[in-house]
Amino acid sequence: MAASDLLAGDGISTRVVSLPCWQLFAAQDEAYREQILGGDTLRVGIEAATRFGWTRWLGHDGEFVGMTGFGASAPASDLFPHFGITEEAVAERVRARLGRG
């Protein structure tokens, strides 16, 4: 939400979607899923885990912000900046992908 607020300040509109259960979302019809995720828009997944499984929802051109491997152990306040899982880092990656960075 904070990254969305930062991007809004730059005139970049976003849609924030929570996807807590991939199986339930996959069970919905394709038109509904496209309505929720947006058609030909940049999709960005953010998770304190690896990209595994996200390509299905982001597409091959989607952006993923998260961990690059397993086994990292530290407080979130240390890990999130290390892996770029911060509102500033997310906003910067979106700006860069949109050519506005």
Order of alpha helices (4+ residues) and beta strands (2+ residues): alpha-alpha-alpha-beta-alpha-beta-alpha-alpha
